[in-house]
Amino acid sequence: MGVVVFDPAAFKQRYPEFDSVSDSLLTAYFYEATIYLDNTDESRVTDLGFRTVLLWMLTAHIAAINAGVNGESASPLVGRINNATEGSVSVGTDMGQVPFTAAWFLQTKYGAAFWQATAPFRTMQYIPGRSREITWRNRFPWVP
């Protein structure tokens, strides 16, 4: 299967809004993204092309939160603005009705795209146990 190797130039071609972020910082964000999505042979996402897209979405999400987009600094606000006043400036934010596990991802469009794309992988995975050989003794254990 293999692992995804980060290519900053290809990443910046896909996400040009991060051109001002250094390659070394983007690489660090990519390694941080592997905390959230396994990048080993044991990953539930077995297709390397699909795993690359997902890891890039996570890298863009982490970069947007920490470094900002299009050379602008990152916004300290989390969630959507639900209240704003002008006199004496006041801003209120709210995450809305989202599962607590999704809240961090839904802070950026990249995280929201990742959350939506990984929905099939957040389902239960049934792994059956080992079956035993059926014999007369364990089939009817109450019979002497």
C-alpha positions as a Markdown table, in Angstrom:
| # | Residue | x | y | z |
|---|---|---|---|---|
| 1 | Met | 0.0 | 0.0 | 0.0 |
| 2 | Gly | 2.5 | 2.6 | 1.1 |
| 3 | Val | 2.3 | 6.1 | 2.6 |
| 4 | Val | 1.7 | 9.6 | 1.3 |
| 5 | Val | 4.8 | 11.7 | 0.9 |
| 6 | Phe | 4.2 | 15.4 | 1.2 |
| 7 | Asp | 5.1 | 17.6 | -1.8 |
| 8 | Pro | 4.8 | 21.3 | -0.9 |
| 9 | Ala | 5.0 | 22.5 | -4.5 |
| 10 | Ala | 2.0 | 20.3 | -5.6 |
| 11 | Phe | 0.1 | 21.3 | -2.4 |
| 12 | Lys | 0.6 | 25.0 | -3.2 |
| 13 | Gln | -0.6 | 24.4 | -6.8 |
| 14 | Arg | -3.8 | 22.8 | -5.4 |
| 15 | Tyr | -4.2 | 25.4 | -2.7 |
| 16 | Pro | -2.6 | 28.7 | -4.0 |
| 17 | Glu | -3.9 | 30.6 | -1.0 |
| 18 | Phe | -1.1 | 29.2 | 1.0 |
| 19 | Asp | 1.7 | 30.4 | -1.3 |
| 20 | Ser | 3.0 | 32.8 | 1.5 |
| 21 | Val | 3.4 | 29.9 | 4.0 |
| 22 | Ser | 6.9 | 28.4 | 3.9 |
| 23 | Asp | 7.5 | 24.8 | 2.7 |
| 24 | Ser | 8.9 | 23.7 | 6.0 |
| 25 | Leu | 5.9 | 25.0 | 7.9 |
| 26 | Leu | 3.5 | 23.3 | 5.5 |
| 27 | Thr | 5.5 | 20.1 | 6.0 |
| 28 | Ala | 5.1 | 20.4 | 9.7 |
| 29 | Tyr | 1.4 | 21.0 | 9.3 |
| 30 | Phe | 1.2 | 17.8 | 7.1 |
| 31 | Tyr | 2.9 | 15.8 | 9.8 |
| 32 | Glu | 0.4 | 17.2 | 12.3 |
| 33 | Ala | -2.4 | 16.1 | 9.9 |
| 34 | Thr | -1.2 | 12.6 | 10.2 |
| 35 | Ile | -2.2 | 12.7 | 13.9 |
| 36 | Tyr | -5.8 | 12.9 | 12.7 |
| 37 | Leu | -5.6 | 10.6 | 9.7 |
| 38 | Asp | -3.4 | 7.5 | 9.8 |
| 39 | Asn | -0.7 | 7.6 | 7.1 |
| 40 | Thr | 0.6 | 4.0 | 7.5 |
| 41 | Asp | -0.2 | 0.7 | 5.9 |
| 42 | Glu | -2.8 | 0.1 | 8.6 |
| 43 | Ser | -4.9 | 3.2 | 7.6 |
| 44 | Arg | -8.6 | 2.6 | 6.9 |
| 45 | Val | -8.1 | 4.8 | 3.8 |
| 46 | Thr | -6.3 | 2.3 | 1.6 |
| 47 | Asp | -6.3 | 4.2 | -1.7 |
| 48 | Leu | -3.2 | 6.4 | -1.7 |
| 49 | Gly | -4.7 | 9.0 | -4.1 |
| 50 | Phe | -7.7 | 9.5 | -1.8 |
| 51 | Arg | -5.6 | 9.5 | 1.3 |
| 52 | Thr | -3.4 | 12.2 | -0.3 |
| 53 | Val | -6.5 | 14.4 | -1.0 |
| 54 | Leu | -7.7 | 13.9 | 2.6 |
| 55 | Leu | -4.3 | 14.7 | 4.1 |
| 56 | Trp | -4.0 | 17.8 | 2.0 |
| 57 | Met | -7.5 | 18.9 | 3.2 |
| 58 | Leu | -6.3 | 18.5 | 6.8 |
| 59 | Thr | -3.0 | 20.3 | 6.1 |
| 60 | Ala | -4.9 | 23.2 | 4.5 |
| 61 | His | -7.3 | 23.2 | 7.5 |
| 62 | Ile | -4.4 | 23.3 | 10.0 |
| 63 | Ala | -2.6 | 26.0 | 8.0 |
| 64 | Ala | -5.8 | 28.1 | 7.8 |
| 65 | Ile | -6.2 | 27.9 | 11.5 |
| 66 | Asn | -2.6 | 28.6 | 12.4 |
| 67 | Ala | -1.1 | 30.6 | 9.6 |
| 68 | Gly | -4.1 | 32.2 | 7.9 |
| 69 | Val | -5.1 | 32.3 | 4.3 |
| 70 | Asn | -3.8 | 34.5 | 1.4 |
| 71 | Gly | -1.1 | 36.1 | 3.6 |
| 72 | Glu | -3.5 | 37.3 | 6.2 |
| 73 | Ser | -3.2 | 36.3 | 9.8 |
| 74 | Ala | -5.4 | 33.6 | 11.2 |
| 75 | Ser | -8.7 | 34.7 | 12.7 |
| 76 | Pro | -9.0 | 34.1 | 16.4 |
| 77 | Leu | -12.8 | 33.6 | 16.1 |
| 78 | Val | -14.1 | 30.0 | 16.2 |
| 79 | Gly | -17.5 | 29.3 | 14.7 |
| 80 | Arg | -20.0 | 31.5 | 12.9 |
| 81 | Ile | -20.7 | 35.1 | 13.9 |
| 82 | Asn | -24.2 | 35.1 | 15.4 |
| 83 | Asn | -24.1 | 38.5 | 17.1 |
| 84 | Ala | -22.4 | 41.8 | 16.2 |
| 85 | Thr | -22.7 | 45.3 | 17.5 |
| 86 | Glu | -20.9 | 48.4 | 16.4 |
| 87 | Gly | -20.8 | 50.8 | 19.4 |
| 88 | Ser | -18.1 | 49.6 | 21.6 |
| 89 | Val | -17.5 | 46.7 | 19.2 |
| 90 | Ser | -18.8 | 43.3 | 20.2 |
| 91 | Val | -18.8 | 40.1 | 18.3 |
| 92 | Gly | -20.4 | 36.8 | 19.4 |
| 93 | Thr | -19.8 | 33.4 | 17.8 |
| 94 | Asp | -21.5 | 30.1 | 17.9 |
| 95 | Met | -20.7 | 26.6 | 16.5 |
| 96 | Gly | -24.4 | 25.8 | 16.0 |
| 97 | Gln | -25.9 | 22.4 | 16.3 |
| 98 | Val | -23.0 | 20.2 | 15.3 |
| 99 | Pro | -21.6 | 17.0 | 16.9 |
| 100 | Phe | -18.8 | 17.8 | 19.3 |
| 101 | Thr | -16.5 | 15.7 | 17.2 |
| 102 | Ala | -17.1 | 17.8 | 14.2 |
| 103 | Ala | -16.7 | 21.2 | 15.8 |
| 104 | Trp | -13.0 | 21.5 | 15.3 |
| 105 | Phe | -13.2 | 20.5 | 11.6 |
| 106 | Leu | -16.0 | 22.8 | 10.8 |
| 107 | Gln | -14.0 | 25.9 | 11.6 |
| 108 | Thr | -12.7 | 26.1 | 8.0 |
| 109 | Lys | -14.0 | 25.1 | 4.6 |
| 110 | Tyr | -11.1 | 22.7 | 4.3 |
| 111 | Gly | -12.0 | 21.0 | 7.5 |
| 112 | Ala | -15.7 | 20.8 | 6.6 |
| 113 | Ala | -14.7 | 19.2 | 3.3 |
| 114 | Phe | -12.5 | 16.7 | 5.1 |
| 115 | Trp | -15.4 | 15.9 | 7.6 |
| 116 | Gln | -17.8 | 15.3 | 4.8 |
| 117 | Ala | -15.4 | 13.2 | 2.7 |
| 118 | Thr | -14.5 | 11.0 | 5.7 |
| 119 | Ala | -18.1 | 10.2 | 6.7 |
| 120 | Pro | -17.9 | 6.6 | 5.3 |
| 121 | Phe | -14.9 | 5.9 | 7.6 |
| 122 | Arg | -16.6 | 7.0 | 10.8 |
| 123 | Thr | -19.0 | 4.1 | 10.8 |
| 124 | Met | -18.6 | 1.0 | 13.0 |
| 125 | Gln | -16.3 | -1.6 | 11.6 |
| 126 | Tyr | -17.3 | -5.1 | 12.6 |
| 127 | Ile | -14.5 | -7.6 | 13.0 |
| 128 | Pro | -15.8 | -11.1 | 13.8 |
| 129 | Gly | -14.2 | -13.1 | 16.4 |
| 130 | Arg | -12.6 | -16.5 | 15.9 |
| 131 | Ser | -15.2 | -19.3 | 15.6 |
| 132 | Arg | -14.8 | -22.6 | 17.4 |
| 133 | Glu | -15.1 | -26.0 | 16.0 |
| 134 | Ile | -18.6 | -27.5 | 16.8 |
| 135 | Thr | -18.4 | -30.9 | 18.4 |
| 136 | Trp | -21.1 | -33.0 | 20.2 |
| 137 | Arg | -19.7 | -31.9 | 23.6 |
| 138 | Asn | -19.8 | -28.1 | 23.0 |
| 139 | Arg | -22.9 | -28.1 | 20.9 |
| 140 | Phe | -25.0 | -29.6 | 23.8 |
| 141 | Pro | -23.0 | -28.7 | 26.9 |
| 142 | Trp | -25.8 | -29.7 | 29.2 |
| 143 | Val | -25.7 | -33.3 | 28.0 |
| 144 | Pro | -23.5 | -35.5 | 30.2 |
